[in-house]
Structures are given as C-alpha cells and as structure tokens.
Amino acid sequence: PTLRRWPAMRERSVRDAPTFDDNQPDGLHAVPHSSQAAPHTAFHGQLLIGRDALYLYHLPLFMDDPLSHPHNFQVVLEATLPAEDESAMSDDQEDHPNVVYSATPAPFDQSALVLDYPGHPRLRALPVSVVRGHFEREPNEVIIQSSTLEIGRAVHFREFAAGGAKLDPLTYLVFGRDGENFMAHLLSAPPDFDQVLSVTLGESAVREELLRDGLYVSFPGRTNNASERLRQGETVSCRFDPGDDAEPMDIEVTVTADLYCEAGEVGQVGFDHSRPCP
C-alpha cells in the first residue's frame, strides 16, 4: 500500500472557485454566471469523532443537480465544544467506548464552512444537539440538547463531481491529533460506501503536523468496494514518503474500532435509505 498527501486546500474567493469536471481535493463549485457561491443550505447531519480532539464529519450523499447539491461533499473539520459540554460528552464516552456520536445542527450553507463571499461570512460556530449513536438509527439518545460547536481548521473538504471517476484502488484518509487517530474511506462516485475507523499507528509514527493535514492511503491489492473494506482487528502495512528529502518509512496501521459504515445512502445518486455495510 502507498500513502500520499494531497495539496492543502487554498484560501479562495468565489471569483476563482472552480467548476469541477473531475473529483478534486480542494476548491468549491461556483454557480455559473453568478456572483454568489452555490447554494448548499440544508440540514447536514454529522458524526462527532474523537475525545481529546473533536472532529466533525459530514454525512454525504451523491447529488447531480448542478445548482443545488447540498450534500455532495465529504468534509472533516476540527471542532470544539464549550468546556461544560465537552466534559459531559467525555464522561459519556468513558461509559460508552467505541460508540459513534453524532450532531444535529440547524440548517446551514456547506460552502460557508470554508468560503467567504459578499454578505455571507465564513461560519465559525454551529448550534447543535449531541446524540450518542447515529441520530437516524436506533438505539440513540440525546446527551446534550443544545450547544454550540466552534469550527476550526478543515482537515478535508472535497466536492463530488457529477459523473466523476470512481477511485481505484481502495483509498482512505488518515487524520488525528495527540495520539488519537482515525481513518475515513475516501468517497468518489456511486456505488460507494462511507466508513470511519479508529486506528493506532505503529512505532514508525507519522509526524503529528502531517496527520493534522490529513494523509491518504491506497491499497493496490484491494478494489474500492465495501466487501474489501478494512475491518476491526486488521493490521496493514503502508509505505509513506514524507518528502523534504526525508527517507521513506513503513507505517503499520491497526484498526481498533469500526465506528461507522454506511452503504445505502451513498449507493446511488440521490437519497436512498440508510443501510449499514454488509
């Protein structure tokens, strides 16, 4: 397997936001012949991942309307809860290890997370409720009725292109902080699957500043489908070239928990019923 970095997302104004003709790691889709960014306002369900560092992970759908595709994004953001709510969530996580948490924010414009444009400043905070479990799947329970998530840096922000090419082979994003690391399956085109894993890295650990930016792992021997996804308890070896004239290193990754895996909602273009991976 090989591991590589994609270019960090550049700060952009709407004037130079590209219209994608292929899947890209950065940028935004702009409405043709318009001074406004594409309307991506909707209810955006999120996963909440991590303990010492908290990540907001958008639950995507594949959509092909060029003017309104609010869920056509895979997004990982650093986020922070107020101290009192952070403590309440941490206590709950202590009692419920390896359980996924989710957030139900008020509707917002997805593009406003990373893009400023006239009259619409970048979002820095989201009002949310915090749920133990997936908010659409039983069992679940609201543990924080009303809070505010402060939005930090974007680890990953990628818009899907309608009719874009499907990634091959199997590819994941690796990210984390403070020794707590995760992998998210990199989505590209339907049929696909959405998966988030908790992982540990071997002794030849990657520098934390690289993990904060997100790293990309591909597995040439495995096709990009749910049946060949990484599984809890699996240990895989990756080759990483850090650049800057540094020597390549081998990294061992062990999957400690399969936090979330969804096959239905990203199995086609448009909404389908939620369905866990087989």
Secondary structure by P-SEA (a helix, b strand, c coil): cccccccccccccccccccccccccbbbbcccccccccccccbbbbbbbbccbbbbbbbbbbbccccccccccbbbbbbcccaaaaaaaaaaaaacccbbbbbbbcccccccccccccccccccbbbbbbbccccccccccccccbbbbbbccccbbbbbcccccccccbbbbbbccccccccccccccccbbbbbbbbccccccccaaaaaabbbbbbccccccccccccccbbbbbbbbbcccccbbbbbbbbccccccccccccccccccccccc
